[in-house]
Amino acid sequence: MKGFFEKLGVFIEDNRFPVLIIAFLLVITAAQGAQLIEMKSGTDTFVEKTSTLYQDFDHLYLSLFSTEAIVVMVEGEDVRNIEVFQALDRLESTSSRVPGVVGTFSPASVTKDLNLEMNGRWAIPESESEFTSITNNVPESLMPDGTHALLYIETAGDSSEIQKQEVLREVETSVGLVQFPPGYEVIVTGEPAFNVAMNDEMMTSMGLLLMLSAFLMVIVLYLVFQHVRWRLMPLGIVLLGIIYTFGAMGYLEIPMTMVSMAAFPVLIGLGIDYAIQFHNRIEEELERGETPAEAVIDTIKHTGPAVLIALIITSLGFFSLLTSSVPMIQDFAKLLLIGIVMCFLASLFVGVTVLYIFDSFGKNFEHHKKKIDTLSHRLKVRRFRSQHKLSKKKVKEPDMLEKGLRSTTGFVLKHPVPILAVAFLLCLNGLYVDPMVPINSDTETFVPQDMPALIDLGHLGDVTGGDDQLNIIVKTDDVTDPVVLQWVDDFSTQEVESRDNIYASDSIVTVLKSMNNGELPTDEAEIDRLYTMVPQETLDTYIHGNNLMLLNLNIGDAMGDLGLKGIESLTNVVREDISWRAAPPGVTVTITGGSVVFVEVLDALTSGRVFMSYLGITLVFGGLLVIYRDWLKAFVPVATMFMVIGWTGGIMYYSGMEYNPMTATLGALILGVGSEYAILMMERYFEEREKGLSPEEAMSEASVKIGKAIVTSGLTTLFGFSALIASPFSITSDFGIITVIDVGLALFATFVIFPPVIVLLDTFREKRRAESTGILDSLLNRKLNKKQGLIPSD
């Protein structure tokens, strides 16, 4: 592998300017691809499109029955006001003509329908007495009380995010034009409005997170990376890798979701490590006295394979995330995998090339200055050289970080047994208590709690009492079959009467009973006659064709009252009731709806975390074994990061933290991130061993020589992740907090756990080899002596 990278180094040294030109052209290409990125927060970000759950929800419910309503809520001292109703009528008329709107209804339209039926005029009554008389019959769902009136503007359930956004903007514009009377507040809310606002918040949040992450890394690089020139350059290189990642994201149609937006601060933290490793090594080679060309080739020859191996192992850790059944976690993994490759390529080709050019330019500039033969210049050069000599002497003196690393390594190598024993016991304890860490499944806590759209949606729920539903799809041969309709009636009545959290039901049966004095007809001909009288809009709401029927069970504000665990329990109860009160022969019943989908999704997110962690461990160990063909080199990095996984479980349990859909990925993530530090340290350790040093000496040299770069990259990674803590989305900020803790633990394990483990195992292996060699030599000498007759034959 080193031979290949040595040739690659020669190629880069010979073609530095073409490399930069290609890099610039790729930036332009990536900028075009980034414009194709789509924001998504719909069902397909949570559920695989090929799954039965998605098919039932999207194809049966959303496409055929569901509508999503933008709700215009008018509130004031008394909304039973002619001027308010006239304004509602104007707004409803305007909104109904907006492309994408499939229906509207409000107290104004109901009042006009009632006035047409009673007085033959389809208009808002102008007489106060008529108006009062008619509006007393407006349903409570449209006027929950005397201070609130609701206008529902429905869009198709399978409308795209862009379509919903366009309808919302038109409605908001119309609200400002129809002129409601003074003293009344008009609020545009509902699920579509909330989703659009959340997408806007995600985009704003992502930009702020990236800027904050970059700012924190500037501080870290400036403070910690002082022993090199152009100390801030790694940040520019990793940002180049991020630009390439944005481009790939657009071309590969990877959407931006609540989870995937967290990938970019993570990538900055990971990618800068590659840039730092190359930067640190080329400066080390130049300081050793090599020419810039030799430094480039040796840097790529020695650092390229180590960083590539670290990248492969990191990728294997991330690869386990692809086994998740949740698309947004899969997209998160894809972004991480693409991003680390882009950052590696940017560091290898652009980073090294730019450093080479900067160094060559600096030397040429200094050489040009030496040709200026003036007394003033000679004096300046003399002073500069004397200062440079002094600075060189100072550089040779170990700095505080180097002293700290050397003393830490010396301490842990002198006391390996107690250190490893304590670490192992803490790991076991963490693995034991990890299953006891609670899981936060309340999706409303994941978004910014002060977001106006969330507050408005919550206010709507307080006014209406909530409208969460369990949606039941009934598949039959004939939707007019009296037996099927009677089963729907009996089942819905039973659920409302026997289940405390089911408050009401509605279906085509409800409509038919309202048209037949509260009784469900038993004669098929009578049912057919009533069907012909039902408005087409109502038929479309409850039936599709002749074989699909919808039954809605209203469960109020279930998200707030029960939470997803409670909804899951209630869903299971209803499912058992369906089994107990079996549907007629040939009829199948399916429970679906948004609540059911979220229950299944969060269960998949949280229950799969242990599997993903252990799969990641297996993949990383297998990958290292294939690359090195050495059990020691495969075992030590994995064992070091396994300790971190155990410690994390203990910290989460004893600190009262909770898992959420993002933190459930931490096991695989830390394997990917932390293994890199251990692998880079191990590569340098064996490089020093090849020079003839003992295990203790090699470990001491490795921890000092590459330790600075690891500490620098670790701190920049840590600070990059810490930007996530500032996210207004709690799901992301909690992820940031725990990730920062884990990166700190990974660094700690690299310098405290890794050295004694590898030295003990390497020393043990050397002794075994020596013993084996001694036994073999003894046998050979014995045979030789027998042949020479120096010892008697057996």
N, C-alpha and C positions, 0 to 999 in steps of 0.2 A: 504493500500500500504506500509505503514511504517513497518507493521508486516512482510510482505514478504521480504523487504530489510533487516530487522533485521536478519531474518533467513539466507539470502544470506551473510550477514556480518559474521555470525558464520561459515558458510561453507568456505568462503574465508580464515578466520583466521585459520581454522583447516587444510586447504589444500593449503597452500601458495606455497609449492615447486611443487606439481603437476600442479598448475596453471601456474607457470613459465615454466615448461617443455612443456605444451600444447601450450603456447604462442610461444615458440621457434620453435616447430614443424610447427606451422601455418606460421611462417616467411619463412621456407623452402618451404612450399606449395605455399605461395604467390609469392616467387621468381620464381617458375616454371610458375605460371600463368601469371606473368608480361611479360614473353617472348612471349606470344601469342598476345600481344597488336598490333594492326594494325593501321598504319597511313592512314588517308583518307582525300581527298580534292575533291572528285568527286561529281557528281550530286546527288548521293544518300545521301550525307550529308546535302543537301539543300532541297530535295523534297522527300516526302513519296513515297515509291515504289508502293503503292496501288493507288496513285492519278492518275487522267486522265492526268495531266500535265506531270508526270513522264512516264506514259505509252506511250504518244505521242512522248516524246523526246527520251527516252531510247530505247523502243521496236520498234518504227517506224523509228526514225531518226538515232540514234547512231548505232543500231544493223544492220539496213538494208542498210543505205546509207553513214553514216558519216565515215570519216577517220580523224585521228589527225596527223598532220605533224610535225616532227622534221625538222627544217629548218637550213641548213648550208648556211650561208651568207658569200660570199667571196667579199672583197672590196679592191680596190687598184686604182692606177692611171688609168689603162686601163685593164678591165677584158676581153676584146675581144682579148684574147691572146691564141695561140695554146697550150702553156705549161699549162696555167690555165685550159683550157678545158680538156686536157689530165689528169690532176690531178683530176678534177671533175668526169671524166669518171671512173678513178680508184676507187675513193671514192664511186661512185654510184654502181659500180659493187660489191664492198666489202659489202656495206650496204644492198644491195638487198638480200644477202644470210643470213642475220641475222634473226634468228627465231623471228616471230612476225611482221616482215615488210611485208606489203601487196602490196607495190608498191613504185616506185621511179620515179622521172622525174626531169630533169635539162636542162640547155642550151646544155650540152654535148650530152644527149640522143636525144634531138630534132635535133641537128646538124647531128648526125649519121643517124637518120631516113630520113632527107632531102637529105643527101648525097647518101643514098641507092636509094631513089626515082629518084634523078637527074643523078647519076653516077654509080649506081649499086654497090657501096661499102659501107658497114655498118661500118664506122670508121670515126674518126676525120680527115678531110682533112689535108694533110701535105703541100700542096701548099698554100701560103699566099693569093693568089688571089681567089682560090676556097673557102678557109676558110672565107674570108671577104664577098664574095658573098653569101654564105649560111647563115652565122651568122646574116646577115641583116634581115633574116626572123624569127629569134628567137622571140617568143612572149614577150611582155613587162612584163608580169607577172613573167617571169623567169629572164629577164634582164631589170629592171626598168630604168637603165641608163648605161652609159659606165663605171661606177665605181663599179657597184654591180652586182653579179650573185648569183642566188638562187638555191639550191638543196633541193627538198622536199622528205623526207623519211616518208612514210605514215604507220601508224599503225591503226588497227581496232579501231573504235570509242568506242567500249565497252571493250577495253583492260583493264586489271587490272593495279593498280599503280605499282605493282612489275614488270609486263611485260614491261611497259613503261620505268621503271628505267633500266632494263636490256638492252633494245634496245638503250637507250640513252648512257649508258656506253660503249657499243660496237661501237657506232658511234663516240664518243669522242676519243676512242682509235684509230679508223681507220683514223681520221683526222690527228693524229700525225704521222701515218705511210705512208700516200700517198705522202707526201712531195710536198707541193705547192711551187711555185717559190718564191724567196726572195722578200720582199717588199709588200706582200699581207697578209692581216689579215683575219683569218678564225674564224667565230663566230657561235657556235652551239646554236640555240635558238628555239622559237616556244612554244606553250602552254604546250606540255608534258615536255619540259625542264624546263619551269617556274614552273609547278606543283611539279616536283621532287625536285627542288631547294627550293621551299616553304616548303615542308615536312621536308627536312633536317634542314631548318632554324627553324621550329617549335620545332623539337627535341632538337636542341642546345639551343633555347630560353627557353624551359621548364626547362632544367637542371639548367641554370643560374638563372632563377626566383626562383626555389626551394632553391638554395644555398643562394641567396640574402635574401629571406624571412626568412630562418633560422638564418642568421647572424644578421638581424635586431631584431629578437625576442630575441636572446641572449643578445643584448644590453638592450632591454626593461626589460627583466626579471632580469638582473643583477642590474639595477638601481631602479626598482619599487618594485620588489618582495623581498626586503631586510629583511622583518620581518619573513621569514621562513628559514629553513635550506634547503640545496640542491636546491637552487632556480632555477637552470637550468634544473631540472629533467622533468618538464612538456613538454619541447621541445622534449626530447627523447621519451616521451610517445606518443606525437602526431605524431612524425615521424614513430613510430611503426604502428599507425593507418593508416598512408599514405601508408606504405608498404602493409598492408592488402588490402587497397583499390586498389592498382595497381594489386594485384593478382586477386581480384574479377573482375576487369575491363577486364582482359585477359580471364578468364573463362566464363564470361557472354557476351563476344564478343562485348564489347563497344569500338568503335574506338577512336583514338586520332585525334581530329580535331582542327581547328583554335580556336574554342570556348571552347571545353572541356579541352584544356590544361590550361586554366585559372582557372579551378576548384581546382587545387591543392594548389596554394597559398591561395585561399579562404578557403579551408579545414584546412590548417595549422592555419589560423586565427581563425576559428570556433572551431576546435578540441582542441586547446590549452586551450580554456576557460573551457572545461570539466575537463581537468587535473588540472588546477589552482584551480577550485572550490573544488575538492576532497583534493588537497594538502593543501589548506588554512584551510579547516575544520579539517583535522586530526591534523594539528599543533595546532589549537585552542583547540582541545580536550586534547592533550598532555600537553599543557601549563596550562590547568585547573587542571592537576594532575592525569588524568586517566592513567591506564596502557596501554601499546601498544595494547593489545587485546581489551580492552574496547574502546579505541579510534577508532580502525578499525571498530568495530561493530556500534558505535554511528555515525561515519562519514557516513557509507553506509546507515544507517537507516534514517538519516536526510537529507543528501545531495543527496543520490541516487534518491529519488522520485522527488525532485526539479529539478535536472538536467535532469531526464527522461521526466518530463513534458515539460521542455524547449526544449528538443530534439524533442518531438512529435509536439510541436507548430512550431518549426523551419521547420520540415518536411512538415507540412501542408502549410507553406508559399512557400516552394520549389515545393510542389506538383502541384501548379498552372502552373509551367513552363512546365509540361508534357502535358498541353493542347495546346501547340504551335504546329503548323503544320510543323515546320521545324525540321528534325531529329537531327541536331547538337545541337539545344536548348534542345531537349528531352534528348540527351546523357549527356549534361551539368547537367540537373536536376537529372538524374540517378546517376551520379558520386557524386553529392552533397549529395543525400539521402543515398547512400551506405557509403560514406566517413564519414558522421557525426555519423552513427551507429558504424562503425569500431573504430572511435576515442573515442566514449563513452565507448565501451566495453574495449578498451585498458586502458582507465583511471580508470574504475571501477575495473577491475580484476588485471591488471598488475601494474598500478600506485599505488594503495593502498597497494598491496602486497609488492612492492619494498620499499615503505616508511616504512612499518611495519618491514621488514627485516633490513633495514638500521638503524632504531631506536633501534631495539632489539640488533643488532650487536654492536652499539655504547655503549649501556648500559652494555652489557656483557664485552666489552673491558675495560670500565671504572671500572667495578667491579673487573676485573682481575688485573688491575693496582693497585687497593687499597690494594691487598694482598702483594705487594712488600713493605716490612717494612724497608726502609732505611731512614736515616736522610735527604738525598738529596730529596728523593721522598716525604717525609712528608712536607718538606719546599715548594716543587713545588705544592703539593696538597693544602697546606694552602693558597699560593698565588692565585692559580686557584679559590679556593672557594670564597676568598674575592673579586676577580674580577667578579666571576659569580654572587655574591650577588649584587655588584654594577650594573652589566649589567641588572639584574632582576629589580632593582629599576628604571633603565633608561627605560626599556621596558614598565613599568607601566605608564610612562609619555606619554601623547599623542604626536604623531609625527606631522609633518607639514601637511601630507595628511589627518590624522584623524581630525585635527583642521579645515582644509579647508572643509572637508565633513560635519562636524557638523555645522559649521557656514553657509555654503551654504543651508543646510536643514532648519536651523533656519530662515534664511532670506526669503526663498520662502514660508515657512509656515506662516510667519508674513504678507506677501504681496501677497496672492494667487490671488486676483481678477485682479489687473493690469497685473501681469505676464501672467496669462491664457488668458486675453483679447488680449494682444499684440501677444501672440503665436497663438491664434486662427485666428486673422486678417491676420497675415503673412501666415498662412496655407491656408486660403481662397484665398488670392491673388496668391499664388503659384499654386493652383488648377486651377485658372482662366487663368493664362498665360501659363500653361504647354502645352496646345494644340498648342501654337504659337512657341514652340521650334522647330527649323528646324531639318530635318532628313537627315543625310549624307548617301547617297545611292551609292556613287562612290566607287566601290569595289577596285579600284586601289590604293586608299588612305589607305586601311586597312593594306597593307603589307609594310615592310621596304622600304622606297623610295631609299635607297642606295644599295639595293640588286642587284648584278650584273645581275642576270637573269631577273629582272624587267627592268633594263636599256637596256639590249640587246633586250628584247621584244619590248620596246618602240622605240628603234632604227629601228627595223624591220618595225614597223608600220609607222615610218616617211618615210622610203624608199619606202614601197609598197603603202602608202596611206591608209592602213587599210583594213581589209578583214572581218569585222563584217557582219553577214548575218541574214536575216529573211528566215527561211527555211519553205517552204510550201509543205505539203504532199497532193497530189491529189489521192483520192481513186475512182477507176472507174472499170467497168466490162471489159474494153478492152483498153490497152494503145496504140493500133494502130488506135483507132477510130478517124477519121479526125475531127469530131465535137469537141471532147475533146481537141485534139491537137491545133485546131484553137482557142479554148477558152483560153488555156494556152498562146498562142502567143499574142492574143489581150490583155489579162489581163497584162502580163508582159510588153508589149510595153506601155500600158497606165500608169503603175506605174512608169516606168523609165522616161517617158516624162512629167508626171504631178506632180511628187513628187520630191522636191528639194534634199531630203536626200537619194533617191534611185538612185544609179549611173549606175547600170547594172543588167542584169539578165542572168541566164544560166539554161538550162534544155535540155531534149532530143530534144525539138523543135529547139534549137540553133544548135545542131549537124546536124539535118536533113536539116535545111535551108542552112548550110554551104556546104552540099553535093549536093544541088540542086539549085546552083546559087542564093542563098539568098531568095529563094521562098519556102514556105511550101507546099508540095504536098497535093492535095485534093482527090486524088484517093487512096483508101485503099490498092490496089495491089501494087502501086508504093511505098507506105509507107512501106509495108512488104518487098519489095525488098531492100530498103535503110537500113532497120533494119538488114538485113542479112549482110550488108557491114560494119556496125559499129563494131569496136573492142569490144570484150567482156568486157574489163576493163571499157570502156566508158559506155556501157549498164548498168553495175553494179553500176556505179556512179549515174545514173539518173532514172532507173526503177528497180522494183523488181517483178518478176513473170509477170503476165499479168494484174495486177490490182492496182499497186502502182507506182506513178510517183513523182519525186522531182523537185520543182522549187525553185531556190535560187535567192533572191533579195539582191544584194550587197549594204550595207549601209555605206561603208567606215569605218573610225575610229569613229564609233558611240559612243562608250564608252567615248572617249575623247572629241568629238565634242558636243554630245547631252546629255550625262549622262543617267542614267537609267530612269529618268523621261521623258526625250526626247524620248528615245526608246519606252517607254510605250505609249506615245502619238502617235508616228509613227505607232506602232503596231495596235493601235485602229483605226487609219485612214485606214490602209490596210485592217483590218477586216471589216470596213464599206464599203470599195470598193468592197470586195468580196460579201457582201450582195447586193450591188447595181448592180454589174455586175454578176448576178447569174450564177453559173455553170450549165452545161447541166443537165437534169433530171437523177437521179441515181448517180450523182457525188457529193462527199463530199470533202470539202477543210479544212485542219487543219494547223494553223500557229504554228510553234514550233521553236526550236533553243536555243542555249545557252543564247542569249540576252533576249528572252522571259521568260526563266526559272528564270533568276536572277531578272527580274522585279517582277514576281509573288512572289518569295521568300522574297525579301526585303519588299514588301507590306505586306506579312503575318507576318514578323518579327515585323514591326513597328506598324501596325494597331492593333495587338493583345495585345500591352503592357498595355493599359488601362483595358482591360478585365482581363488580368492576375493579375493586381494589385488588382482589386476589388474582383476577385474570391479568391485571397489569403487572403484578409481581412475577407471575409465571412467564409472561411475554418478555419482560426485561431480563429475567434470569436466562431464559432460552436464547434470547438475542445475544447476550454477553457470552454464553457458552459457544454459540456458533462462531462469533467473531474471534474470540481468543483461544478456543479449544483448551481452556484451562479452568478447572473448577474453582480455583482460588480467585481468579480475576472475575469470574461470574458471580461468586457467592458474596464477596465482601461488600460491593456497592449495594446489592439488594438487602443484605443483612443490616447495613447502616440505615437505609431508608425505611426498612420494616420497623426499626426502633422508633422512627419519627411518626409513623402511622399509629403505633400503639400509644405514644405520648400524646398525640393529638386527641385521641379518644378520651384519655384521662383529663386533659385540660378542658375539653368541652363539657364533660360531665360535672366536674367539680366547680367550674366557673358558672354553671347554669346556662350555657349556650344551647342553641337549638339547631338542628339540621333543617335546611330548606332545599328546594330543588337544585340550587347551585352548589351549596356546601356539600351536598351528597356526592359531588364529583371529586372531592378533595383527595381521596386516597390515590386515585389514578394521577391527578395533577401533581401531587407532591412527589410521587414516584418519578414522574417525568422531569420535574424541575430539580429535585434533590440529587438524583442519580448522576446528573451531569457534574456536580461538584466532586463527588466521590470518584468518578471516572477520570476527570482531569488530574486529580491528586494522585490517583493510582498510576496513570500514564507517566507522570513525572517521577514517581517513586521508582518504577522499574527502569526508567531511563537512567536514574542515578545508580541503581543496582548494577546495570550493565557496565558502569564505570569502575566496578570493583568494590563499592562501598558495602559495609555490613547493613543488615536491615534497619538497625537503629540510626546509623549515620545517614542512610538513604532517605529515611523518613524525615529526619531533621532537615536535611537539605531541601527535600521536596516541599515541605511545609513552608519554608522561607521563600524559596524561589518562585513557586507558583501560588503560594499562599496569599501574597499581596493581590494578585490578580483575582483570585477566588473571593477574597474579602471585598474587593472593590465591586466585582460583578454581583456578589451576593447582596451587598448593601444597596446597589443601584436597583437590583431586582426587588428587594424589599421595599424600597421607597417608591418604585414604580407601582407595585401592588397596593401600597398605602394610599395611592390616589383613589382607589376604589372606595375607600372608607368615606370619602366626601360625596359619593353618589347619593342623590335624593331617593333612589330606589333602595329600600332596606334589604331586599334580596341580594343586591350587589354590594352594599356597604358591609353587611354581615359576612359575605364572602371575602371582602377585602380584609376585614379584621382577622379572620381565621387564617387566611393565606399568609398574611404578614407574620403571624405567630409561627406558621409551619415553615416558612422560608428561614426564619430565625433559628428554628429547631434543626433544619437541614444544615445550616452553616455550623451550628454547634456540634452536630453529630459528625460532620466532616473533619473537624479539628480535634474532637475529643473521643469519639467512638471509633472512627475509621483507623487512626494510627495504631492503637494497641491491637485491634483485630487483625490487621494485615501483617503487622510485625510478628505477632504470636504465631499466626498460621504459616507465614513464610519461613520463620525460624524453625517451626516444627517440621515443615516439609524439607528444609535443608538438612536437618538432623537425620530424617528418615532416608534421604538420598545418600547422606554420608555413611549411614549404617549399612545401607544396601550395597554401596560401593565397597565398603570395608569387607563385608562378607564375601562379595564376589572376588575381590582381590585375594582374600585368604584362601578361597577355594582354588583359584588359579595357581597361586604360589604352591599350594599343597600338591596339585597335580604335577607341577613342574619339578618339585623336589623329588616326587616319586620316580619320575622318569630319569632323573639324574642319580637316583639311588641314595639320596641324602637321608631319606626316611624309609623305613621298611613298608612294604606293601601290606594292605589289610588282608 
